[in-house]
Amino acid sequence: MKKLLIMAASCLVMLGTANVYAADETAGKDQKADSSKDVKSDKSSNASVKGKVQTTCPVMGGEIDKNIYIDIKGKRIYVCCKGCLAAVKADPDKYIKILEDQGVEIEKAPAADSK
């Protein structure tokens, strides 16, 4: 009888844990859907703007320093510190994609003077 009670209690605990996990997963999907709706409405309400201005570092996620940037692949990518320059230089496609996925309109790098 004691074993039966322990097994029943264990089953209830496992089912409860599974339900909590499923509820958390569903809530996460709802939040993602809501955030994608916000992005779509932002784009439609301001159709003249192609994308937003870069304000965060694609490497560390901090606020950018407009004095620290790298011109690569015809684009100007701002970063938060000099340490992030090497990361962008090593894999520019990765960081360009991060910015584009955030909806950032990446500035074009100025053309080099040809003398």
C-alpha positions as a Markdown table, in Angstrom:
| # | Residue | x | y | z |
|---|---|---|---|---|
| 1 | Met | 0.0 | 0.0 | 0.0 |
| 2 | Lys | 2.8 | 2.4 | 0.9 |
| 3 | Lys | 4.5 | 1.7 | -2.5 |
| 4 | Leu | 1.2 | 2.4 | -4.3 |
| 5 | Leu | 0.9 | 5.8 | -2.6 |
| 6 | Ile | 4.5 | 6.7 | -3.4 |
| 7 | Met | 4.0 | 5.8 | -7.1 |
| 8 | Ala | 0.7 | 7.7 | -7.3 |
| 9 | Ala | 2.3 | 10.8 | -5.7 |
| 10 | Ser | 5.3 | 10.6 | -8.1 |
| 11 | Cys | 2.9 | 10.4 | -11.1 |
| 12 | Leu | 1.1 | 13.5 | -9.9 |
| 13 | Val | 4.3 | 15.4 | -9.5 |
| 14 | Met | 5.5 | 14.4 | -13.0 |
| 15 | Leu | 2.2 | 15.4 | -14.6 |
| 16 | Gly | 2.2 | 18.8 | -12.8 |
| 17 | Thr | 5.7 | 19.5 | -14.0 |
| 18 | Ala | 4.8 | 18.6 | -17.6 |
| 19 | Asn | 1.8 | 21.0 | -17.4 |
| 20 | Val | 3.9 | 23.8 | -16.1 |
| 21 | Tyr | 6.5 | 23.3 | -18.8 |
| 22 | Ala | 3.8 | 23.2 | -21.5 |
| 23 | Ala | 2.2 | 26.4 | -20.2 |
| 24 | Asp | 5.5 | 28.2 | -20.2 |
| 25 | Glu | 6.3 | 27.1 | -23.7 |
| 26 | Thr | 2.9 | 28.3 | -25.0 |
| 27 | Ala | 3.3 | 31.7 | -23.2 |
| 28 | Gly | 6.6 | 32.1 | -24.9 |
| 29 | Lys | 5.1 | 31.5 | -28.3 |
| 30 | Asp | 2.3 | 34.0 | -27.6 |
| 31 | Gln | 4.9 | 36.6 | -26.6 |
| 32 | Lys | 6.8 | 36.0 | -29.9 |
| 33 | Ala | 3.6 | 36.4 | -31.9 |
| 34 | Asp | 2.7 | 39.6 | -30.1 |
| 35 | Ser | 6.2 | 41.1 | -30.7 |
| 36 | Ser | 6.1 | 40.2 | -34.4 |
| 37 | Lys | 2.8 | 42.0 | -34.7 |
| 38 | Asp | 4.3 | 45.1 | -33.1 |
| 39 | Val | 7.2 | 45.1 | -35.6 |
| 40 | Lys | 4.7 | 44.8 | -38.5 |
| 41 | Ser | 2.6 | 47.7 | -37.2 |
| 42 | Asp | 5.7 | 49.8 | -36.7 |
| 43 | Lys | 6.8 | 49.3 | -40.3 |
| 44 | Ser | 3.3 | 50.0 | -41.8 |
| 45 | Ser | 2.8 | 53.2 | -39.7 |
| 46 | Asn | 6.1 | 54.7 | -40.9 |
| 47 | Ala | 6.3 | 53.5 | -44.5 |
| 48 | Ser | 8.7 | 56.3 | -45.5 |
| 49 | Val | 11.4 | 55.0 | -43.2 |
| 50 | Lys | 13.2 | 51.9 | -44.4 |
| 51 | Gly | 14.6 | 50.8 | -41.1 |
| 52 | Lys | 15.6 | 52.1 | -37.7 |
| 53 | Val | 18.9 | 53.7 | -36.9 |
| 54 | Gln | 21.6 | 51.6 | -35.2 |
| 55 | Thr | 21.7 | 52.3 | -31.5 |
| 56 | Thr | 23.1 | 49.0 | -30.0 |
| 57 | Cys | 26.3 | 47.2 | -30.6 |
| 58 | Pro | 25.8 | 43.9 | -32.5 |
| 59 | Val | 28.5 | 42.2 | -30.6 |
| 60 | Met | 27.8 | 43.1 | -26.9 |
| 61 | Gly | 24.4 | 44.6 | -27.1 |
| 62 | Gly | 25.4 | 47.8 | -25.3 |
| 63 | Glu | 24.9 | 51.4 | -26.5 |
| 64 | Ile | 27.1 | 52.3 | -29.5 |
| 65 | Asp | 29.8 | 54.9 | -29.5 |
| 66 | Lys | 29.4 | 56.9 | -32.7 |
| 67 | Asn | 33.2 | 57.4 | -32.7 |
| 68 | Ile | 34.0 | 53.7 | -32.8 |
| 69 | Tyr | 33.0 | 52.0 | -36.1 |
| 70 | Ile | 34.3 | 49.8 | -38.9 |
| 71 | Asp | 33.6 | 50.3 | -42.5 |
| 72 | Ile | 33.3 | 46.8 | -44.1 |
| 73 | Lys | 31.5 | 45.4 | -47.1 |
| 74 | Gly | 30.3 | 48.9 | -48.0 |
| 75 | Lys | 28.6 | 49.3 | -44.6 |
| 76 | Arg | 29.5 | 51.3 | -41.5 |
| 77 | Ile | 28.9 | 49.2 | -38.4 |
| 78 | Tyr | 29.1 | 51.0 | -35.0 |
| 79 | Val | 30.2 | 49.2 | -31.9 |
| 80 | Cys | 30.3 | 50.0 | -28.2 |
| 81 | Cys | 34.1 | 49.6 | -27.7 |
| 82 | Lys | 37.3 | 49.0 | -29.5 |
| 83 | Gly | 37.3 | 45.4 | -28.4 |
| 84 | Cys | 34.3 | 44.7 | -30.6 |
| 85 | Leu | 35.9 | 45.9 | -33.7 |
| 86 | Ala | 38.0 | 42.7 | -34.0 |
| 87 | Ala | 34.9 | 40.5 | -33.7 |
| 88 | Val | 33.1 | 42.4 | -36.5 |
| 89 | Lys | 36.2 | 42.3 | -38.7 |
| 90 | Ala | 36.5 | 38.5 | -38.1 |
| 91 | Asp | 32.9 | 37.7 | -39.1 |
| 92 | Pro | 31.2 | 40.8 | -40.7 |
| 93 | Asp | 28.3 | 38.8 | -42.2 |
| 94 | Lys | 27.3 | 37.5 | -38.8 |
| 95 | Tyr | 27.0 | 41.0 | -37.3 |
| 96 | Ile | 25.4 | 42.5 | -40.4 |
| 97 | Lys | 22.7 | 39.8 | -40.2 |
| 98 | Ile | 22.2 | 40.5 | -36.5 |
| 99 | Leu | 21.6 | 44.2 | -37.3 |
| 100 | Glu | 19.3 | 43.4 | -40.2 |
| 101 | Asp | 17.3 | 41.0 | -38.1 |
| 102 | Gln | 16.8 | 43.8 | -35.6 |
| 103 | Gly | 15.4 | 46.0 | -38.4 |
| 104 | Val | 18.4 | 48.3 | -38.5 |
| 105 | Glu | 19.1 | 50.2 | -41.7 |
| 106 | Ile | 22.8 | 50.0 | -41.7 |
| 107 | Glu | 24.6 | 53.1 | -42.9 |
| 108 | Lys | 26.6 | 52.9 | -46.1 |
| 109 | Ala | 30.3 | 53.4 | -45.7 |
| 110 | Pro | 31.5 | 56.6 | -47.3 |
| 111 | Ala | 33.4 | 56.1 | -50.6 |
| 112 | Ala | 37.2 | 56.2 | -50.1 |
| 113 | Asp | 38.9 | 59.2 | -51.7 |
| 114 | Ser | 40.6 | 58.1 | -54.9 |
| 115 | Lys | 43.6 | 60.4 | -55.7 |
